[in-house]
Amino acid sequence: MKKNIIIFLMSLLSTIAFAQKTNYNLLVGTYTKPGKSEGIYIYNFNTATAASNLKQIAKGIANPSYLAVSPDNNFVYAVNETGNTSTVSAFSYDQKTGLLSFLNKVDSHGADPCFVTVDNKNVIVANYSGGSLAVFPRNADGSLSEASQVIQHTGKSIDPKGRQKSAHVHMVKFTPDKKHLVVNDLGEDHIYIYNYNPTGKDKTLTEKKVLKTNAGTGPRHITFTPNGKFAYLVHEFNGSITAFSYSNGNLIKLQEIGTTPKNFSGSVDAADVHVSADGKFLYETNRGDANSISAFSILPTGKLKFIETVSTLGKGPRNFTIDPSGKYLLIGHQYTNNIIVFNRNKTTGKLTDSGKRIEVGSPVCLVFN
């Protein structure tokens, strides 16, 4: 009985401490060329006030456009998007100070990696221009081994602007159950679902299923609800979102919904899509001539109900993120060199300008830790 009381009290104190935590690290991946960025930026972000201050800059890193933090929060992995000379870099990470210490880098095995994900065993990278994905085993010290598996896609699709003349792997994302990897190929208009064996070496990934998306739409990013039951895919070329039910490596289409007004005639260039931590709302950004973010409520069926579309207040909105408190939504703008902080109404899902800004060169990826 006494032991149970002690466990309860420790759990209660832990919960209170977590609830009172207001300061988090915000890691920002950027384009260094051309642009004003010097590398990877680490800020302190206060979730009570939305105030931020710079803690560290990891300099001398070429185009660290996308980042991933290891599950134990001790390491950070960055793609180095430099054409045919592209690499993947590993860093040790001091959460308290925000300091990143370079460990090593390896060939990405494909031009222009644009996304990276990590678990306890492997780092997996999507190579956009190269049309491939590569698996890199993690060493005990957090450094990367050479690729244990490289999968080359070879297809194409119908985009009249020439962006689908070859395969373009745009995202690699673990399913919520960690048993599969979803790979979006913008160039092929395909979603690949691979079985995932973390210790499988050259058979870490084995193909389970390939889904065709609407031709000429360019599947870009996908996100899952926290309960793992639904997934949402955004298409880069027209900004449409496809809703799916998800179970055991299977995606079943539920709905397709647009994110631009019916009379919109400019370029869309959809960028990113995320679900709020409570699973109630979905947000999606468009670049091009739109520079907008759309909000949707997620119905019990998994289908989406439109709430609003508002300006992102900048040009070239890429990655965005919701802070750990759920009170703020931050959008990085590649071309206006800033991060705009929006107030987020947790009841209605609507966004309003907080007036807070983070000035940083060509922000592409925002990760809270």
C-alpha positions in Angstrom: 0.0 0.0 0.0 2.8 2.4 1.0 4.6 1.6 -2.3 1.5 2.4 -4.3 1.1 5.7 -2.6 4.7 6.6 -3.3 4.3 5.7 -7.0 1.1 7.8 -7.2 2.7 10.8 -5.6 5.7 10.5 -8.0 3.4 10.3 -11.0 1.4 13.3 -9.7 4.5 15.4 -9.3 5.7 14.4 -12.7 2.4 15.5 -14.2 2.4 18.8 -12.4 6.0 19.5 -13.5 5.1 18.7 -17.1 2.1 21.0 -17.0 4.2 23.8 -15.6 6.9 23.5 -18.2 6.9 26.5 -20.4 10.3 26.6 -22.1 11.1 24.4 -25.1 13.8 24.2 -27.7 12.7 25.1 -31.2 15.1 23.8 -33.9 15.1 25.4 -37.3 16.5 23.9 -40.5 17.3 26.3 -43.3 18.7 26.9 -46.7 22.1 28.5 -46.4 22.6 29.0 -50.1 21.4 31.3 -51.4 20.2 33.1 -48.4 20.9 34.7 -45.1 21.1 31.6 -43.0 24.3 30.3 -41.3 23.1 26.8 -40.5 20.8 25.2 -37.9 19.2 27.6 -35.4 18.1 26.6 -31.9 15.8 29.0 -30.0 14.2 28.9 -26.6 10.4 29.3 -27.0 8.2 30.2 -24.1 4.7 28.6 -24.4 3.2 31.0 -21.9 4.1 34.2 -23.8 5.3 33.0 -27.3 8.5 34.9 -26.6 11.7 33.4 -28.2 15.4 33.9 -27.9 18.3 32.5 -29.8 20.4 29.9 -27.9 22.7 28.5 -30.5 23.6 28.4 -34.2 25.3 25.3 -35.6 27.3 27.0 -38.4 29.1 25.7 -41.4 26.4 23.2 -42.4 25.4 23.3 -46.1 21.6 23.6 -46.6 20.4 21.7 -43.5 16.8 21.9 -44.8 15.2 19.1 -42.9 15.8 17.8 -39.4 14.9 14.9 -37.2 15.5 14.5 -33.5 16.2 11.0 -32.1 13.6 9.4 -29.8 15.9 9.9 -26.8 16.4 13.6 -27.7 20.2 13.1 -27.6 20.9 13.4 -31.4 19.8 15.4 -34.4 20.0 14.4 -38.0 20.0 16.8 -40.9 19.9 16.4 -44.7 22.4 18.5 -46.6 20.6 19.4 -49.8 23.5 20.1 -52.2 22.5 18.5 -55.5 24.7 15.5 -56.6 27.0 16.0 -53.6 24.2 15.7 -51.0 24.9 14.2 -47.6 23.2 13.4 -44.3 24.8 14.7 -41.1 24.6 13.5 -37.5 25.0 15.6 -34.4 25.0 15.0 -30.7 22.5 17.3 -29.0 22.7 19.0 -25.6 19.0 19.9 -24.8 19.9 22.2 -21.9 22.2 24.5 -23.9 20.9 23.7 -27.4 24.5 22.9 -28.6 24.8 20.7 -31.6 28.2 18.9 -31.9 29.0 17.4 -35.4 29.6 13.6 -35.4 29.8 12.6 -39.0 28.2 12.7 -42.4 27.5 10.2 -45.1 26.5 10.2 -48.8 22.8 10.5 -49.1 22.8 8.2 -52.2 20.6 10.5 -54.2 20.5 14.2 -55.1 18.7 16.8 -53.0 17.4 14.9 -49.9 14.3 16.8 -48.7 13.1 14.8 -45.7 14.6 12.7 -42.9 13.1 10.5 -40.2 14.7 8.5 -37.3 13.9 5.8 -34.8 16.1 3.9 -32.3 17.9 1.9 -35.0 17.9 3.8 -38.3 17.8 7.1 -40.1 15.9 7.1 -43.4 16.1 9.8 -46.0 14.0 10.9 -49.0 16.1 12.0 -52.0 13.9 14.3 -54.1 15.9 14.9 -57.3 17.5 11.4 -57.1 14.1 9.7 -56.7 15.4 7.3 -54.1 15.3 6.6 -50.4 18.1 5.4 -48.2 18.4 3.6 -44.8 21.3 4.4 -42.5 21.9 2.3 -39.4 22.7 4.4 -36.3 25.8 3.6 -34.3 25.9 3.5 -30.5 27.4 7.0 -30.4 24.7 8.4 -32.6 26.9 8.6 -35.7 25.7 7.2 -39.0 26.9 4.1 -40.8 27.0 3.9 -44.6 23.6 3.1 -46.2 22.5 -0.5 -45.6 19.7 -0.2 -48.2 19.0 2.2 -51.1 15.7 1.9 -53.0 15.5 3.6 -56.4 12.2 4.6 -57.9 12.0 4.9 -61.7 8.5 6.1 -62.7 7.1 9.3 -64.0 3.7 11.0 -64.4 1.8 13.6 -66.5 2.5 17.1 -65.0 2.7 19.4 -68.0 5.2 21.7 -66.2 7.8 19.0 -66.3 8.0 18.2 -62.6 7.1 14.6 -63.1 9.5 13.5 -65.8 11.1 11.2 -63.2 10.6 9.9 -59.7 10.8 12.5 -56.9 10.7 10.9 -53.4 9.3 13.7 -51.2 8.6 12.2 -47.8 9.4 9.1 -45.7 7.2 8.7 -42.6 6.7 5.8 -40.1 3.2 4.7 -39.6 1.9 5.1 -36.0 2.5 1.5 -35.2 6.1 1.8 -36.5 5.6 -1.4 -38.6 5.6 0.3 -41.9 7.1 3.3 -43.8 5.0 5.5 -46.0 6.9 7.0 -49.0 5.3 9.7 -51.1 6.7 10.0 -54.6 5.7 13.3 -56.1 7.1 12.4 -59.6 5.2 9.2 -59.9 2.0 10.2 -58.2 2.4 7.1 -56.0 2.3 6.3 -52.3 4.6 3.4 -51.4 3.9 1.4 -48.3 6.9 -0.6 -47.1 7.1 -3.2 -44.4 9.7 -2.1 -41.9 12.2 -4.5 -40.1 14.6 -2.2 -38.2 17.4 -4.8 -38.1 16.8 -6.1 -41.6 20.0 -4.7 -43.1 19.5 -4.7 -46.9 15.9 -6.0 -46.3 15.0 -3.3 -43.8 12.3 -2.2 -46.2 10.2 -4.6 -48.3 7.4 -3.4 -50.5 3.9 -4.1 -49.2 1.7 -2.0 -51.5 1.7 0.9 -54.0 -1.2 3.3 -54.2 -1.9 5.5 -57.2 -3.0 9.0 -56.4 -4.8 11.4 -58.8 -2.5 11.8 -61.9 -0.7 15.1 -62.1 -1.3 16.2 -58.5 2.1 15.4 -56.9 1.7 13.7 -53.4 4.0 15.6 -51.0 3.4 15.2 -47.2 1.2 12.9 -45.1 0.2 13.1 -41.5 -1.6 10.8 -39.1 -4.1 11.4 -36.3 -2.7 10.7 -32.8 -4.9 7.6 -32.4 -3.5 6.2 -35.7 -6.9 5.7 -37.3 -6.7 8.3 -40.0 -4.2 9.8 -42.4 -4.2 13.0 -44.6 -2.1 13.4 -47.7 -1.5 16.8 -49.3 -0.9 17.1 -53.0 1.6 19.8 -54.0 0.3 20.8 -57.4 -3.3 21.6 -56.6 -3.3 21.8 -52.7 -6.0 19.1 -52.4 -6.0 16.8 -49.3 -6.9 13.1 -49.4 -8.3 11.7 -46.2 -7.7 8.0 -45.5 -8.6 5.5 -42.8 -5.5 3.6 -41.7 -5.0 0.1 -40.3 -2.1 -2.4 -40.4 -0.3 -0.8 -43.4 -3.5 -0.2 -45.4 -4.8 3.2 -46.5 -8.4 3.4 -47.6 -9.6 6.6 -49.2 -12.4 8.5 -47.5 -12.5 11.9 -49.0 -10.8 14.5 -51.2 -11.1 18.2 -50.3 -9.6 21.4 -51.7 -7.8 24.2 -49.9 -8.1 27.1 -52.4 -11.2 29.2 -53.4 -13.0 27.9 -56.5 -12.0 31.0 -58.5 -8.3 30.8 -57.5 -6.1 30.6 -60.7 -2.5 31.1 -59.5 0.1 28.5 -58.6 -0.6 26.6 -55.3 2.6 24.6 -54.4 1.2 23.0 -51.3 3.8 22.5 -48.6 2.9 21.0 -45.3 0.1 19.3 -43.3 -0.3 18.5 -39.6 -2.9 17.4 -37.1 -3.2 19.0 -33.7 -2.2 16.9 -30.7 -5.8 16.5 -29.5 -6.7 15.0 -32.9 -9.5 17.6 -33.5 -8.0 19.8 -36.2 -5.9 19.6 -39.3 -3.9 22.5 -40.9 -2.3 22.7 -44.4 -0.1 25.4 -46.0 0.1 26.5 -49.6 3.0 28.5 -51.2 3.1 29.8 -54.8 0.6 32.6 -55.3 -1.5 31.5 -52.4 0.7 31.9 -49.3 -2.2 30.6 -47.2 -3.0 28.2 -44.4 -6.3 26.3 -44.2 -7.9 24.8 -41.1 -10.3 21.9 -40.9 -12.1 20.1 -38.1 -11.7 16.3 -38.1 -15.0 14.5 -37.9 -15.5 11.2 -36.0 -15.6 9.5 -39.4 -12.1 10.9 -40.3 -13.5 13.2 -42.9 -12.6 16.9 -42.9 -14.9 19.9 -42.5 -13.6 23.2 -43.7 -13.2 26.0 -41.1 -11.1 28.8 -42.7 -8.3 29.8 -45.0 -6.1 32.8 -43.9 -2.9 34.4 -45.1 0.3 33.1 -43.6 1.6 36.8 -43.6 4.7 35.9 -45.5 6.0 34.4 -48.7 6.9 30.8 -49.2 5.4 29.1 -46.2 7.2 25.7 -45.9 7.1 23.6 -42.7 4.9 24.7 -39.8 4.4 23.3 -36.3 2.1 23.6 -33.3 3.9 24.3 -30.1 3.7 21.8 -27.2 1.0 23.8 -25.4 -1.2 23.8 -28.5 -1.7 27.6 -28.1 0.5 28.6 -31.0 1.1 27.6 -34.6 4.4 28.7 -36.1 5.0 29.0 -39.9 8.5 29.3 -41.5 8.7 31.5 -44.6 11.5 30.6 -47.0 11.4 33.9 -49.0 10.6 36.5 -46.4 13.1 35.0 -43.9 10.9 34.8 -40.9 8.7 32.6 -38.7 5.2 34.0 -38.0 3.6 33.0 -34.7 -0.2 32.6 -34.8 -2.5 32.3 -31.8 -4.4 29.0 -32.1 -7.9 28.8 -30.6 -7.9 25.2 -29.2 -11.8 25.2 -29.2 -12.5 26.5 -32.7 -9.2 25.7 -34.4 -9.0 29.3 -35.8 -5.8 31.2 -36.2 -5.0 34.9 -35.4 -1.8 36.8 -35.7 0.0 37.0 -32.3 2.3 39.7 -33.5 5.3 37.6 -32.5 8.1 37.1 -35.2 11.3 35.2 -35.4 13.7 36.6 -38.0 15.8 33.9 -39.5 17.2 33.2 -43.0 15.2 30.8 -45.2 13.5 28.6 -42.5 12.4 25.3 -44.0 11.8 22.9 -41.0 10.6 23.7 -37.5 11.0 21.0 -34.7 10.1 21.4 -31.1 12.0 19.5 -28.5 
